[in-house]
Amino acid sequence: MLKIEVLGTGCRNCKALLTHTKEAVESLGCDAEVSYVDDLEKIMSYGVMSTPALVINGQVAASGRVLKRKDVEKLIKESL
């Protein structure tokens, strides 16, 4: 099972990435746990300086931009 985290501060862009990530997981039909992390200490522990960020299985896959659904799908496929 994939563990996917969207890191953010609650802004519109962060919520958009969370939505796109959930849509990508559903579209691929993969077994994944998607969570939203807004704890600044945990965000900083990943070395992320700008949000939103996407973390897949503990590795930062992207940060500082809102990915489109198909971009998230591509990153998930690469992690499988």
C-alpha positions in Angstrom: 0.0 0.0 0.0 1.2 3.5 -0.9 1.3 6.1 1.7 0.7 9.5 0.1 0.8 12.8 2.0 -0.1 16.2 0.8 1.7 18.8 2.9 0.1 22.2 3.2 -1.1 25.1 5.4 -4.7 24.9 4.4 -4.6 27.3 1.5 -6.6 27.0 -1.7 -3.7 25.5 -3.6 -2.9 22.9 -0.9 -6.6 21.8 -0.9 -6.5 21.6 -4.7 -3.5 19.3 -4.7 -5.3 17.1 -2.1 -8.3 16.9 -4.4 -6.2 16.1 -7.4 -4.3 13.5 -5.5 -7.5 11.7 -4.3 -8.8 11.8 -7.9 -5.6 10.3 -9.2 -5.7 7.5 -6.7 -9.3 6.7 -7.5 -8.6 6.9 -11.2 -5.7 4.4 -11.0 -7.6 2.2 -8.6 -4.4 1.7 -6.5 -4.2 0.7 -2.9 -3.1 4.0 -1.2 -3.7 5.9 2.0 -4.0 9.6 1.3 -3.6 12.1 4.2 -3.2 15.8 4.6 -0.4 17.2 6.8 -0.6 20.7 8.1 1.8 20.4 11.0 4.6 22.8 10.3 7.2 20.7 12.2 6.4 17.6 10.1 6.4 19.6 6.9 9.8 21.1 7.8 11.1 17.6 8.7 10.8 16.7 5.0 12.9 19.7 4.0 10.0 21.3 2.2 10.2 25.1 2.1 7.2 25.9 -0.1 3.8 24.2 -0.1 1.8 22.5 -1.4 4.0 19.4 -1.5 3.4 15.8 -2.4 5.1 13.0 -0.5 4.9 9.4 -1.7 6.2 6.7 0.6 8.3 9.2 2.6 9.9 10.8 -0.4 9.1 14.3 -1.6 7.8 14.0 -5.1 7.0 17.6 -5.8 6.7 20.9 -3.9 5.8 24.5 -4.4 3.1 23.9 -7.1 -0.3 22.4 -7.7 0.1 19.3 -9.8 -2.7 18.3 -12.2 -4.3 15.0 -11.7 -2.5 13.3 -14.6 0.9 14.6 -13.2 0.0 13.0 -9.8 -1.0 9.8 -11.6 2.4 9.7 -13.3 4.3 10.2 -10.0 2.2 7.4 -8.4 2.9 5.0 -11.2 6.6 5.7 -10.9 6.4 4.8 -7.2 4.6 1.5 -7.7 
